Amino acid sequence: MHPSFLKSKIFAGLALVVLTIAFTVPMIGFHGTLNMINDGKKIEVSSLTSTIWNIYNQGRYKSTTTPKEAHNNLEKMIESSSEIGVASMPLWTCSLEAPNYPKEAFPEGIPVFFHFDGFSGEVHEMNTINHYIGMDPMWRGGILEREIGIYALLALSLIMVYFIAYNHKIWSFLMLIPVALPLLFILDYSYWLYWFGHNLHDWGAFKIKPFMPTVFGDGKVAQFTTHSYPTIGFYLLVVICLLSLLAVLAKSKALKESHAH
């Protein structure tokens, strides 16, 4: 075997491992769980789902209203009616600061974390704030993306497996999808920010002109200071992107040199 073929398999295999651990496993393990909890079917939440959520929520932000004994314990989060986010790695975070949210009570402002399959953080509080300026609740955005997210990741995983197993050029071409993941996320995230900022309703208590929320960095909306930055999940997407790119380049080199001989 050409050494570059082996390199391509190693790079693609590592990308597959990162994708699986960071996103696919927690998304499959937690799929539909929030709907069960909201429908009062908490008894149907399996111990495996609870274990996955507990593991992936270690060190994550918890709402200031969440009892400390419930941190990282899904059963206690449900019992205390605490705000529960999804289990997968968060990709981006947006937080708001304002005088009526003092640092002593909200040291990180009002943060919300965006995931492939949902949200976490102070989602209810953020929706309440958005309501005052006539903005839709966050669940109105990315409905299709959240619905098909798990299936899209499984399809990507399958592409990586076939890329590792076969040397046909079509798999190298399809591997450009995971290469583009960070860019695709930013484009989608930016589109929905634009949509929310330009589809304000008259029922808002504060009337403001349509605006483009800050995608990256610090901004200002009414009396709020906003902070919008990537978080761990996005950096893992970049890792997947780079590993996938290295895999494609290594296989391309191997195919060219093999054909030359």
N, C-alpha and C positions, 0 to 999 in steps of 0.2 A: 504493500500500500504506500502510495506517495505520502511523505510526511505531512504535507499541507492538508491532505484529506483527513488525517488524524487530528490535526489542529482544528479543522473546521468542526469536526464532531465534538471535540472537547469544548470549544467556545459555544456551540449551539446547545450542548448538554448543560453547561453552566447557566445559560440564559433560561433554559427550560426549568431548571431547579429554582432559580430566583422567582420566575413567574409563578410557579406552582406554590411555593412556600408563602410568598408575599400576598398573592391575590387569589389564585384558583382555589386552594384548600379552604381559606376562611370564607370565600364567597359561596362555595358549595355547602360548607358546614352550617352557614348561617342563613342560607336561602329560605325566604318565606317566614323566618322566625318572628320578625317584627309584626307581620300581619297576624300571626297567631296570638302574640301578646296583646295587640290592639283589639283583637276580637274576643279577648278574655279566655283564650285557650292555652293558658300558660302551662297547664298540666301536660300538654302535648309536646312541650319543648324537651328534647331528649338530653340525656346526660352528656352525650358526645358533643352536641351543639353548645351546651353550657361550658364544657371543658375547652373547646376551641375558642369561644368568646373570652373566657377567663384568661387564657394564655395570650391571646393577641391584644388584650387590653391592658397588659402590664405596662405601667409607666405612661399611659395615655391620659389626656385631659379628662377630668370629671367635673361635672357641673358643681358650682358652689352649694347647690341645694341637695346634693347627693350625700347621704350619711357615709362617714368614713369607713364604717364596717361593711358597707356594701360595695366599696371599690373593688373592682376585679372579681366580683362574684355576681354572676348573672341572676341567680335565684334571689339573692337579697336585693338586687337592683329592681327586679320585678315586684317583690314584696313591698318595697318602699315607694313604688310608683315613680322611680327615678327615670330620668331621660336616658334612653338606651340608644347608642349608635351602632352601626354595623361593625363587623369584625375585621374586615380587610384593611390593608394599610392605607392610611389617608394620603391623598395626592397633593392637596393644596389646602391652605388655611387662610381664612379671611377673618379679621377681628375688628371690632368697633370700640372706640373709646369716647366717652363724653362725661361732662361734669356730673351728671346724675348717676354715673356708675363709678364711684370712687375707687381708687387703686387698692384701698384697704379691703374692700369687699370683693372687687374683681381685679386681682393683680394682673391678669392677662387680658383685661378688657372683656368683650363679649366675643369669644372665638367660635367659629364654625369650621369643621373640617369636611372636605369634599372627597368622596370615595367613588370608585367605579360603580358601586351598587347602592349608594345612599349617602347619608350624612352622619356626623357625630358632633359633639360639643353642645353649645347653647342654642340648639336649633329652634326651640320654642320661643326663646327670648329674641332671637334674631328675626324670626317671622313677625313677632309683635312690633319690633322697631320698624321693620319694612312696611308694616300695615299703616303706620302713621304717615308715611310719605306716599301711600297709594300703590305700593309695590306688592306684587303677588307673592304668596308663600313659596319657599324654595322648591317644594315638591313639584311645582308646576313646570320646572325646567328639567330637561334631560330625562323625561319619562321613558322614551324609547331606549336611550342609552342604558338606563338602569335595568330595563326589562331584558335586553339582549346581551348585557355585559358578560354574564357568566358563560353564555353560549359562544360569544366572540372569543373569549379567552380559551375556552376548550378547543375551538377551531384553530387558534394560534398554536396551542400546545400540540395539536395533531400535525400542523405544518412543520413544527420543529422536529417532531419524531420522524416524519417522512424525509425531512432534509438530512437528518442524521443517517437514516437507513439507506437512502437512494441518492444517486449523483445526477439525476436529471435536472436540467437547467430550470425547469418550471418551479422546483422547490426553492432554488436560489432566488428566483424572482419573487416568490411569495414571502420569502424571509425578509423582504424589504418592508413588510407590514410591521413586524416588531421593531425594525429599525426606525420607523416613522412614529412609533407610539408617543413619545414625548411631544412631538410637534402636533400630532392629531389631538392629543388631550388639550393642549394650549389653545388650539383653534376652536375646539368645541366649547371650552370654558369661556373663551372670549366672546363667542357668539351668544351664549346664554346671558353673560353679563350685559351685553349690548341689548338683548331682548328685554331683560328685566328693567333696565334703565330707560328704555324707550317705549315701554308699555305701561306707564303709570296710570292709575285710576283716579277718578274725581273724588272717591270716598276718603282719600287720605286727609288727615287732619292738617298736615302741612303741605302747601302747594309749592312744588319745585318744578323747574323745567326738566324735560328729558335730558338724560346725561349718560355718559359712558363710565361705569364704575372702574376703578383702577384694577388692572389685571395683575400688574407686578409693581410692588413698592407701596408707598404711602400716599394717601389721598384725603379728600375732604368731601363729605356729603352732609349738607345742612350743618347742624352743630356737632356732627360726629367726625372724628379722625379715623380713617380706615387704614388697615395694614393687610396687604395681600401678598403671600409668599408661598413658594413650594415647600413641601414637607417630605418626610422620609419616603413615602410611596413614589413621589415623582423622581427622587434621586435613584430609587431602584429601577424605575422605568428607563432612566438614562443608562444605568448599568446594563439592562436588558438590550437597549438600543446598541450600545458599543459592542457587547459580546456578539450580538446578531450580525453586526456589520463586519466584525473580524471573522466570523464564521463564513460569511458570504465571500469576502475577499480571499480567504484561505482556500476555499473550494474553487473559486474562479482561477486562482493561480495553479492549483493542482490539475484542473481540467485542461487548461492551456498547455501546461508542460507535458501532460500525458498525451495529448493529441499531437504535440510537436514531435514526440518520439514515435 
